[in-house]
Amino acid sequence: MRTMRQMWRGTMLTSITDGILCCLTGKTTSLVLPLESSEPSDGFEFVEVKPGRVLRVRHIKPERQRVDTEKQDAGKNKTTADCDGNRDASVRDTIDADTGTSVHCKRKITVYRNGQLVIENLGDVLHSEILQCQDGDLEPCSTVEVELADYKEMPSSPDPNPVPPVPLPAGEQKPAPPPRRRRRKPKRTVLIDSTQVISSCKGTHSDVALFFVHGVGGSLDIWSSQLEFFSRLGYEVIAPDLAGHGASTAPQIAAAYTFYALAEDLRAIFKRYARKRNILIGHSYGVSFCTFLAHEYPDLVHKVVMINGGGPTALEPSLCSIFQLPSCVLHCLSPCLAWSFLKAGFARQGAKEKQLLKQGNAFNVSPFVLRAMMSGQYWPEGDEVYHAELTVPILLVHGMCDKFVPMEEDQRMAEILLFAFLKVIEEGSHMVMMECPDTVNTLLHEFFLWEPDMSRKGEADHTVSVCDTVNTLKIKKPVDK
């Protein structure tokens, strides 16, 4: 214990000294710079998304696909009859992957001037076999009515001719309050009418790629368990370090860390590695970028996983946050911030969690990058309507002990989305994929393999909503001794 206290005091003294030097010189003492290029066998690549802006990417491509590529290149010179008679396994897998289940996605999204959002689901009934809810199937609902987040605190307009209240006679009860504000003229109406083909994505399918996106303060190392698990199953996995994180370059300009700048970086990464069917897995702030890519490329994004991503509201930085302090002050407070993140990000704070935090290189960014990231979270387009327009199947994973993202936010997200599965892991917190890797990997793999069952399509009315797929399941993981 004495040694730990000495180490803590030494870290605090070093941090305070560096902070004073930062204030005097105006330069940040600890910068995140790219590491030297790793060996090709490690699977690390450095991609220049813009001049002088380099991101480290972990790209693991199964040996099977490399062999298949060589076979396909060698087969270009053969005759058509020879190619038809000697198709390899990858070609068969690709053909099998094309046969999925076609689902009719139709919904009407109406935003009223009084702040009400009404979503009318008019498409097919989707009977899911994925991770059956322990409490039974929920009743299907054809209309979702919520109140926009921007209007929750907005007071109603006063009446120009108010009527004075009439005193009630003695013994009479107060009448019931009036109903909610009635809908007025629609402010905006969006009609979605498309067909979504949902298929099982196996590791043997060469047209499937998995993209993992971390959040603020993290790095691609937080996905170590997932990258190893799915690469062993044959999946092609791609995980980048955001700018200023991990081993990516850290520009010393705040504009480099806005949502739009980071989204364009990930767009370049996505376009570079994308296959025919791509699955996006995001954590925390990374969920917003996955949503952005799914909205921009609906034909390429096949499924999405949102891990502790929060509600479907537009992003806006908080003006009263501690991250609005100067970078030198944040540098002095960095040990306290790291400890606070450990307390809030993990359900337990033992030696195992501290080691995971160190191995995952989480919350190991310069104060300037941390401040710029928090201040640059401005994305007004990502509101409820933006999320309601998504037609891709989405798995929501929530850690019950998460102190950053309340359960209500993920539940609200599940209400807004068209195809949503909400799964709760009781033993997990904000970093649930590091705390409960086996449980998360099993959930994700089952979701990747899932394909909807439309055999009961004729048993119900087609105007019934697909929101009966919004289920909540609590998964109990055995405690490691």
C-alpha angles and dihedrals in degrees: 000000000000091000091051091051091050091050091048092050091047091051092049092048092049091047093050091047092050090047092054090049089048091054093047098044099030090227129114113242098207116051129176108236130176117268123231115279112280125226114279090243090064091064095231120139133176114221123192103216091175133005105292093001109107126176126196112230129191105214119178114182116184117244088236092067093048090054091045091052091053090049092050092049091048091048094057091085094051126094122267092247092053091050092050092050098046109041115161127226095266092059091050091049091051091051091048090049091057091063103081136142117282114221125188109229113197127154138149117221116197126183115196126204092245091064100262121138116202120189117191113195110207102164136096126310109253116209108195129203095188118117098334114229112254092220094054133259118318121238112264116246126201098196131046117196120185138154119248115249092233091061100046095093097032112113119224118255114268121250111253090217107037118194115224113242116259114229114242120238116252114277097021122117125235111263120250116274117262118265122266120289109293120240117263131189114326115258095195135003126194122187119197119193116163143123120247120199110209119189140168113270111211130183089243091062109099093201095064124094130177120214120197119196122187128204138234114325095006134103138204088274091077086071095055095117093046095045092051094044098049096038088057088054089056100259122141106236130195124187122171131195111235117236110285092017132099110341098335121114117273112216113206095227124093093220089067091070103050118121092252094050092050091043091055089051091054091044088059091048092047094050090049098053104022120129130191094278116031129183119203121207116188134178126206108315089008089069090070091057091048089052090050093052093045090053093046097044108031092157094054102038107079102174138359133209119201115194114193091330101149132224130332095261132128115265119248126163118242115244093204097052123123087236089071089073118104116280093246091056091048088050090057090048095046095105090051091047091050091050091048090051090052091051095047101033099052130051089220130032102208132130091276093058092046089052091049090051090051095045092046090053086225122168089008100127132117117268090243092056092044092051093045092048093052093044093047097058094112115135112145093172093065096082132131094283091052091055093042090059092064114107098180121107110258131196115206115203117191130183110221093216095050110137095184101053118037119220090241091066094057090044090054089049090053090052093053100044122084099222110025136158115188114200123182123203110201097199094050135087133183093311092047094146088061096040098045105021096157093052093045093046091051092049093049094046093050089050091050091052094044120113122177120251111228095172090108092050094116095050095075140043113273091225091067115109126252089224089101084088090072101105133163120216128178112210119200115208120199113252114248113235 
